[in-house]
Every structure is written in structure tokens, then in C-alpha cells.
Amino acid sequence: DTSGEYITIISPMAGSPAEEAGLKTGDVVIAIDGEDMTGVNPDIALQSILGPAGSTLVLTVEREGESAPLDIEITRAKITVPSVEYEMLENDIGYLQLFNFGENTSDEFIDALQDLQDQGMEGLIFDLRGNGGGFLYTAVNILSQFIEGNTPIIYQVYGDGTEDVWETNSGGIALDIPMVLLVDGGSASASEITVGALQDLERATVIGTTTYGKGSVHYVLPLTDENGAVQVTIAKWLTPNKRFIHEIGIDPDVIIEFDEEVWEAEGIDNQLEKAIEVIMEIVQ
């Protein structure tokens, strides 16, 4: 997230150098290779993080709960960003995890959803944990699979009070499938648009922890003579019930913290276990 004073980590991507090095949601990058980032535009600072695969850098981060900044060494790598993973669990419960809302994600998502339905899926667990967002139109395409066409799902409200309304497309392939959503503090932006719409329209039960809270639209105004640029917030996103997302996030219907100790010791995902429990209550 580059909208604040410093770069803030929304969520490390699965299998990425950031995840392997131990970066966490909410980490604030205050220095890069020992250079203080105070007063440096986060979009510019981000360029210092990028570099050739195999090279290293050190990010100094402030982390909630830590009394002093942490130095985290990262080895850069060429990153292949996954979009969708899915499987059929016991009792014909489909599990579909979405990692981002990329350019080609819609087709991959629909193919996965159709495959699960062809296998006889009775209920769906849709996992958006750690999904930092992506393209708005991808969120619209995905929501259109679960919600009747021409339904308002997001309002983009400008400073002068005017608004754009985004509606679902017709032809959804899973309009009636029972569903629960998994979310956490790393679910942001397009993820929150998706969560907010499905929750407001009572299309899914949301399980996990409060989402990140990134729901603003920015425009960059270049200054004359290449003297930099100014980033201006021009609009904010609202859910179908006109709830603000930005700096607030979305609270789940069922709040349950991820138990990292149980995961590391036994490989049990307690949030997923809760999702299975809830979806089984719905489908039975």
C-alpha cells in the first residue's frame, strides 16, 4: 500500500521472497538498505525494492507489537503470481482460493468454479485471505457469477458528491450455491469490494478477521519541469449498503483469529475448519 506516508505491506504473496523472509501484514517500511524513507514518496520508494532476481536487500520495518524496528533481508526473485487454486473437500464442499484480481483471473476463476460444479459441489468455501486486490473489473466479473445481473455492487463516490455505480453482468453460473467467505487483514481493495457486496446482499457468510481497509481511488498529477508529482484521492468505494471501506475494513459475520501455533504444530487451519463447520450447517 503506497497511499500513506510509508510503504505498508498489505499481504505477502504465497511462495514469494517476501513471505519466505517473514514480512507480515501491516509491516511499515521505514528504511531500504539502511536509507531512511521519511519524506520519500512511497511510489518512488517502491522502485528501490524492485531489482534483479538473486540480488538482496534489507527492509527495515516497524511491526505492531515490536518495541524496535526489524531488519529483514530478502533475496529477490522472479515472481510468478498465482491466481486460483481449488479442490473438492469431503462432503462435496468446494474450496476455491483466489490470490489476486489479475487481468486473466476472471477466466481462471470461472473455469475452476465450473469444474467444482461439474464434480457435484454442494457448497463453496471462497478464500480471500491474503488477497491484496487488483482490477475492479475482475471483481465485477467474479461477483457476477454469484449475483443476479444488473445488481449494484459498488459505488464509486467522488468529492463533489457524484457517483458511478458498478453493476453485475448477467449469466452467472453459481447464483444459488451456498457459500462462505474467508478473509483476514490481508484482504484488501478488490477483495473488500467482493466481500462487501456478498455480505450486504446476504449472498455469503463471512468468516475470519477484519479486512485491511483500502477503498480509495487515486490520481497522480505530474508537476511541471519534472519536479515530481502529487497523488490526489479523487473517490472512495462504498458497498451496496453504502458502507465505507477505506481505513475501516469489513468485519466478518463470524470473527475467528488464525491460530498460528496450531498451524505450525499440527498443520490445522482453524479458520478453514470453522468455514467447513458453517457451510455444512447451511447445506445439511
N, C-alpha and C positions, 0 to 999 in steps of 0.2 A: 504494500500500500504506500503510494508516494504522495498522498494528498495532505499529509501532515508536515510537521517540522523536520522529521527524520523519516527514513525508510522504516516501515514496520512490517514484520513478517506476518502475513495472513495465515499461511499454512505451507510447510514444505511438501513438495510433490513426492509421491510414493517412489522409492528407489532412487531419489535424486541425491547429489552430493550434499545438499542442504540437510536432508533427512539423515543421511549417514553421519554427518558431522554433529548432529544433535541440535540444530536450530528448532525452535518451538514457536507455536502460535503466540503472537503478542510480543516477541522479541523486538526491541528497538535498536537499530544500528546507529551507534553514535560515533564510530570511527571505522575506517577501512585502511588496512595495512598501517595502522598507527596514526593516520591522518584524521584529525578531528573534523567531523561533518557538521558541526554547528554553523548555521548560516548558509550551508550549501543546499541548493535546490535538490530535493530527493530524486527528481528525474535525472539530474546530472550525476548525482552520486551513484545512481544505479549503473551508469556506464562504467564506473570503476570496478564494479563487482563482476561484470562480464569480462571474459578473456578466453584464451586458447585452452582447449582440453589438455589436461595434465599439469597445468600450472596451478599454483597455490595462492591463497590469500588468507588474511586473518580479519575476521569481522569482530569488532568489539561491540557487545550488545548489553543493554540493560534488560533485565528479566524480572518480572514480578516475583517477589518472594526472596530475591537475592540481594544481599546488602551491598555488593560491589559489582561493577561491570565484569562480564566474562569475555575472554578472548577465545574465539572459536576458529580453528584452522580448517579450511575447506580446500579440497582438491577439485578443481573444475573438471567437468566432463561434458561431452556432447549429450544432450538430454533428449531422449525420445519420450514425449509426453503421452501417456496412455489416456484413452478417453473412457472406455467402458469395459467392465468385467462383470460376468454374470454366471450364475449356476442355479440348478434346481436343488433346493434343500428337501428335507424329509416332509412328508405330508403335502406334497405338491405346492410348496411355498417357494416362489421365485425370489431370488436375491440378485439385485442389479446395482452395482456401484458405478457412479459417474464421477470422473476425476476432474473434468473441466467442461466448459461450454465452448468448444472449439469450432472451427469453420466446418469440419466434416462430422462433428459429433452427432448431429441430428440423425443422419442415415445409419450410423453405427448403433445408436440407441434404439431406433425403430426396429432394426434387424434383430437386435438382442431381445427386445420386448416381444416381437412376433415369434421368435424361436421358443421363448418360455411359454407363450400361449399355445403353440403347437404341441408342446410337451404336456399340456394339461394343467397349467398353472391355475391354482385356486385363489391365491392371494400373493401380493407383491411387497417385498421389503426394498425400498428405494433409498440407497445410502448416498447422502451428500456430504458426509463428514470429510473435512479437509479440502472441499471443493471451493477454490478461491474465485470461481466465476468465469467470465468470458463474454461471448457475444450475446447481446439482448435477443436478437432474432432466433438464436439457438434455444434460449429459454422459452420463447413463444412457441417454437416448433415442438418442443418436448411437452410443454403444458397442453398443447393441442391434442396430444394422444390420450389425455385423461379427462378433458373438459369439453363439453359441447361447443361447437363453433359459434363465433360471434359473441363470446362471453368476455367482458372486460377483465383483464388480469393484471394490468399495471397502468398506473397513471404517472406521466412524466410532467411535473408541475414546475413552471418557470417563475422567476422572481416577480414578474408583473401579474401573476395570478392565472395566466393562460395555461392550458394543459393539453398534452397529447394523450390519447387513450390507445393502448395496445390491446387487441382482442385475439382470441384463439382462432385458428383456422379450422375448417370443417374436415371431417374424415378421420377422426381419432380412432385408434384401434384398441384402446383399453378404457373405454368410457365407464365401465361398470366394475372393473376389477377392484376388490378390496385392497387397501394399501396403507402402509405405514412408512413414514419418512424418518431417517436417522440424520441428525445434524449435530454440529458442535461449534466451538468458537472459530474454527477454520472455514466454516461455511459462509461465503461472502458473495456480495454483488448479485450476479445472475442466479446463484444458488438461493439467495434470500428472496429474490423475485419469485422463484419457483415455490419455495416453502410458503411464503406469504399468501400466494394465490391458492395453493392447495389447502392451506389451513383456513383461510377466510371463507372459501367456498365449501368447506366441510367435506372435502374430497379425500382427505387423508388424516391420520393421527400422527402427530409429530413427536418424536422421542429423542432425548439427548440433552444437550445444554444450549444456552442462549447463543445465537449466531453472532457473527463478527460485527455487523452494523456498518455496511458500506453501501450506501444508496444514493450517491450524488453523481451528477453529470458535470464534467469539467471541459473547459475550452481554453486552449493556450493562445495567448496574444503575443506575438513577437514584437520586441521593441525595435526602434529604428537603429540603424548603423550597427546591427548585430550586437546590441548591448543586452542580450538576454531575452527573457520572456516573462510574462505574468500569467499564472494559472488562475482562472476565474471559475467559480462554481456557478453554473447557469441554470441548473434544475435539480430537483430531487425526485426520487422514485417513491410512490405510495402503493400500498397493496390495494386489492379490490375494495376493502373496507376503509380505505383512506388512512391507513396506518403508516407513519414514517418509519423508515428502516435505518437511516443514517445515524450513526453514533448511538443507536438504541439496540438494534438487532431484533430478533424474533424469539420469543420464549416458547419452548416446546409445550405440548399438552401434557406430556409425561417427562418430568425432569429426572435425569439419572446421570451422574458423573461417570466417566470412564475409569474403571479400576485398573490402573497400570500395573500394580503389584500382582494382581490375579492374572493379567495377560502375560506378564513376564515369567511367572512361576508355572502357570498351568496352560497358557495359550487359549484362555477363555475370554471372549469378548462379551463382557457383561451387558453392554448396550445392545448388542445384536441378540443376545439371549432374551432381553426384555422385549425387543421388537418381535421375536418369534412368539413369545407368550401372548402379546397383544393381538397379533394378526391371527393366531389360532383361535382366540376368543371371538374374533369377528367372523371367521369363515365357518366355524362349527355351528 
